[in-house]
Amino acid sequence: MRFLLILLCLAACDSPSPRMMGGDRAEMRVGGKTYVVYRKGPAFEVIRMDRVAHGGHDAVRVAMLGAVAQATGCTPVAASVAGDSGVMRGRLDCP
């Protein structure tokens, strides 16, 4: 039982992937949803923190990239973006 409780707690956190550990963290609110953006060098990872209604995932993906741009001041490279409306990763193009 204790193991299940620990597993559920870990699944609900906004921890970055191992390669983003030690990166900069920013919490952004875009379009009524909260996102956590991690940046490490030219790489980013964004995690959606709120629920999304069925049919709202396309708009959330756009908002996630907007959150990345706001948090980093850089443009996400579209060809590098991978993931879904829960977690996205990619590279940044910075001036």
SEPA-551838 format. One record per residue: residue in one letter; x, y, z of N, C-alpha, C in turn. Coordinates in Angstrom, 1 decimal, padded with zeros to 4 digits. Last residue first. Example, Ala and Ser with C-alpha at 12.3 -4.5 7.8 and 13.67 -1.06 7.14 Angstrom:
<nodes>
  code   neast  nnorth     nup  caeast  canorth    caup   ceast  cnorth     cup
     S   012.8  -002.2   007.1   013.7   -001.1   007.1   012.9   000.0   007.9
     A   013.2  -005.7   007.8   012.3   -004.5   007.8   013.2  -003.3   007.8
</nodes>
This chain:
<nodes>
  code   neast  nnorth     nup  caeast  canorth    caup   ceast  cnorth     cup
     P   017.9   034.6  -030.1   018.6    035.6  -030.8   020.0   035.8  -030.2
     C   017.5   031.0  -030.3   017.6    032.2  -029.5   018.3   033.3  -030.3
     D   015.5   028.4  -030.7   016.3    029.3  -031.5   016.3   030.6  -030.8
     L   015.6   025.2  -028.9   015.2    026.7  -029.0   016.1   027.4  -030.0
     R   014.1   021.9  -029.2   015.2    022.9  -029.2   014.7   024.3  -029.4
     G   012.0   019.9  -027.0   012.5    020.4  -028.3   013.7   021.3  -028.1
     R   009.0   018.4  -025.7   010.5    018.6  -025.7   010.9   019.1  -027.0
     M   006.1   018.2  -023.8   006.7    018.4  -025.1   008.2   018.8  -024.8
     V   003.4   016.6  -022.3   004.8    017.0  -022.2   005.3   017.1  -023.6
     G   000.6   016.8  -023.0   001.0    016.6  -021.6   002.5   017.1  -021.4
     S   000.2   016.8  -025.7  -000.3    017.9  -024.9  -000.1   017.8  -023.4
     D   003.4   015.4  -026.7   002.0    015.6  -026.9   001.5   016.7  -026.0
     G   006.5   015.2  -028.6   005.6    015.0  -027.5   004.2   015.2  -027.8
     A   008.8   017.4  -030.0   008.3    016.1  -029.9   007.5   016.0  -028.6
     V   010.3   019.7  -032.2   009.3    019.5  -031.2   008.8   018.1  -031.2
     S   011.9   020.3  -034.3   012.5    019.6  -033.2   011.5   019.2  -032.1
     A   010.6   021.9  -036.1   011.0    020.6  -036.6   011.6   019.7  -035.4
     A   010.2   024.3  -034.7   009.1    023.4  -034.9   009.5   022.0  -035.3
     V   012.0   025.5  -032.1   012.2    025.1  -033.4   011.2   024.0  -033.8
     P   010.7   028.2  -030.1   010.8    026.7  -030.3   011.0   026.4  -031.8
     T   012.5   031.1  -029.6   011.4    030.5  -030.4   011.7   029.0  -030.4
     C   012.9   032.8  -026.4   013.4    032.2  -027.6   012.2   031.5  -028.3
     G   012.2   033.5  -023.9   012.5    034.6  -024.8   013.1   034.1  -026.1
     T   011.3   031.6  -022.0   012.7    031.6  -022.4   013.1   032.8  -023.3
     A   008.6   032.0  -021.5   009.5    031.7  -020.4   011.0   031.9  -020.8
     Q   007.5   032.5  -024.0   007.4    033.5  -022.9   008.5   033.3  -021.9
     A   008.0   030.1  -025.3   008.5    031.4  -025.9   008.5   032.4  -024.8
     V   006.6   028.3  -023.7   008.0    028.1  -023.9   008.6   029.5  -024.3
     A   004.0   029.2  -024.1   004.6    029.3  -022.7   006.1   029.2  -022.8
     G   003.7   028.6  -026.8   003.7    030.0  -026.4   004.3   030.2  -025.0
     L   003.7   025.8  -026.6   004.8    026.5  -027.3   004.9   028.0  -027.0
     M   001.3   025.6  -025.2   002.5    025.1  -024.6   003.7   025.7  -025.3
     A  -000.6   026.5  -027.1  -000.3    027.3  -025.8   001.0   026.9  -025.2
     V  -000.5   024.4  -028.9  -000.1    025.8  -029.3   000.2   026.6  -028.1
     R  -001.5   022.4  -027.2  -000.2    022.2  -027.8   000.4   023.6  -028.3
     V  -004.1   023.4  -026.7  -003.1    023.3  -025.6  -001.7   023.1  -026.2
     A  -005.3   023.1  -029.2  -005.1    024.4  -028.6  -004.1   024.4  -027.5
     D  -005.4   020.3  -029.3  -004.7    021.0  -030.3  -004.4   022.5  -029.8
     H  -007.0   019.5  -027.0  -005.6    019.2  -027.0  -004.8   020.0  -028.1
     G  -009.7   019.6  -026.8  -009.0    020.9  -026.5  -007.5   020.7  -026.6
     G  -011.1   017.3  -027.0  -011.1    018.2  -028.1  -010.3   019.5  -027.9
     H  -011.9   017.0  -023.6  -011.8    016.3  -024.9  -012.0   017.3  -026.1
     A  -010.1   019.3  -021.5  -011.4    018.7  -022.0  -011.1   018.0  -023.4
     V  -007.4   018.8  -019.5  -007.9    019.4  -020.8  -009.1   018.6  -021.2
     R  -005.9   019.8  -016.3  -006.7    018.9  -017.2  -007.1   019.6  -018.4
     D  -002.6   021.3  -015.9  -004.1    021.2  -015.7  -004.7   020.2  -016.6
     M   000.1   021.3  -016.5  -000.3    021.0  -015.1  -001.8   020.8  -014.9
     R   002.3   020.3  -019.0   001.0    020.8  -018.7   000.6   020.4  -017.3
     I   005.7   021.1  -019.4   004.7    020.1  -018.8   003.4   020.8  -018.5
     V   008.4   021.3  -021.6   007.2    021.9  -021.0   006.2   020.9  -020.6
     E   011.8   021.7  -022.2   010.8    020.7  -021.8   009.6   021.5  -021.2
     F   014.5   022.5  -024.4   013.4    022.9  -023.5   012.5   021.7  -023.3
     A   017.9   023.4  -025.2   016.8    022.5  -025.1   015.7   023.0  -024.1
     P   020.2   025.0  -025.2   019.2    025.2  -026.3   018.0   024.2  -026.2
     G   020.4   025.0  -021.7   021.0    025.3  -022.9   020.0   025.6  -024.0
     K   017.5   024.1  -020.5   018.8    023.7  -020.3   019.6   023.9  -021.6
     R   014.4   024.8  -019.1   015.3    025.1  -020.1   016.7   024.8  -019.7
     Y   011.0   024.0  -018.5   012.4    023.8  -018.1   013.3   024.1  -019.3
     V   007.9   025.1  -017.5   008.9    025.1  -018.6   010.3   025.0  -018.0
     V   004.7   024.2  -016.8   006.0    024.4  -016.2   007.0   024.2  -017.3
     Y   001.6   025.9  -017.0   002.6    025.0  -017.6   003.9   025.3  -016.9
     T  -001.9   026.2  -016.7  -000.6    026.4  -016.1   000.4   025.4  -016.7
     K  -004.4   027.9  -018.5  -003.8    026.7  -018.1  -002.4   027.0  -017.6
     G  -005.4   030.2  -019.7  -006.2    029.7  -018.5  -005.6   028.4  -018.0
     G  -003.6   031.0  -021.6  -004.9    030.5  -022.0  -005.7   029.8  -020.9
     V  -000.9   030.4  -019.5  -001.3    030.8  -020.8  -002.7   030.2  -021.1
     R   001.4   030.8  -017.0  -000.1    030.6  -017.2  -000.5   031.2  -018.6
     M   004.4   029.2  -016.0   003.7    030.1  -016.9   002.2   029.8  -016.9
     E   007.3   028.8  -014.2   005.9    028.4  -014.3   005.1   029.5  -015.0
     A   010.5   027.6  -015.0   009.6    028.8  -015.0   008.2   028.2  -015.0
     R   013.9   026.7  -014.4   012.5    026.4  -014.3   011.6   027.6  -014.2
     D   016.9   025.6  -015.9   016.1    026.7  -015.3   014.6   026.3  -015.4
     G   018.3   022.4  -015.0   017.9    023.5  -015.9   017.1   024.5  -015.2
     G   018.6   020.2  -013.3   019.6    021.3  -013.2   019.3   022.5  -014.1
     M   017.4   017.9  -015.7   017.8    018.2  -014.3   018.8   019.3  -014.2
     M   017.0   017.1  -018.3   016.7    018.5  -018.0   017.0   018.9  -016.5
     R   017.5   014.4  -018.3   018.4    015.3  -019.1   018.2   016.8  -018.8
     P   015.4   013.4  -016.7   016.7    013.4  -016.2   017.7   014.3  -017.0
     S   012.6   015.7  -016.9   013.2    014.5  -017.3   014.7   014.5  -016.8
     P   011.3   017.5  -014.0   011.9    017.4  -015.4   012.4   016.0  -015.6
     S   008.3   017.1  -012.1   009.7    017.0  -012.2   010.2   016.9  -013.7
     D   005.8   017.6  -011.2   006.2    018.3  -012.4   007.7   018.2  -012.5
     C   003.8   014.8  -010.0   004.7    015.9  -009.8   005.2   016.5  -011.2
     A   002.3   012.5  -010.0   001.6    013.8  -010.1   002.5   015.0  -010.0
     A   003.9   010.3  -009.7   003.3    010.5  -011.0   002.6   011.9  -011.1
     L   004.6   010.5  -007.0   005.6    010.7  -008.0   005.0   011.0  -009.4
     C   002.2   009.7  -005.8   002.7    011.0  -005.6   003.8   011.4  -006.6
     L   001.9   007.0  -006.8   000.9    008.0  -007.1   001.5   009.5  -006.9
     L   004.2   005.9  -005.4   004.1    005.9  -006.9   003.1   006.9  -007.4
     I   003.4   006.1  -002.8   004.6    006.8  -003.3   004.6   006.9  -004.8
     L   001.1   004.5  -002.8   001.0    005.9  -002.4   002.2   006.7  -002.9
     L   002.3   002.0  -003.4   001.3    002.6  -004.3   001.1   004.1  -004.1
     F   003.9   001.6  -001.1   004.5    001.7  -002.4   003.6   002.4  -003.4
     R   001.9   001.2   000.8   002.8    002.4   000.9   003.5   002.7  -000.4
     M   000.8  -001.2   000.0   000.0    000.0   000.0   000.9   001.3   000.0
</nodes>
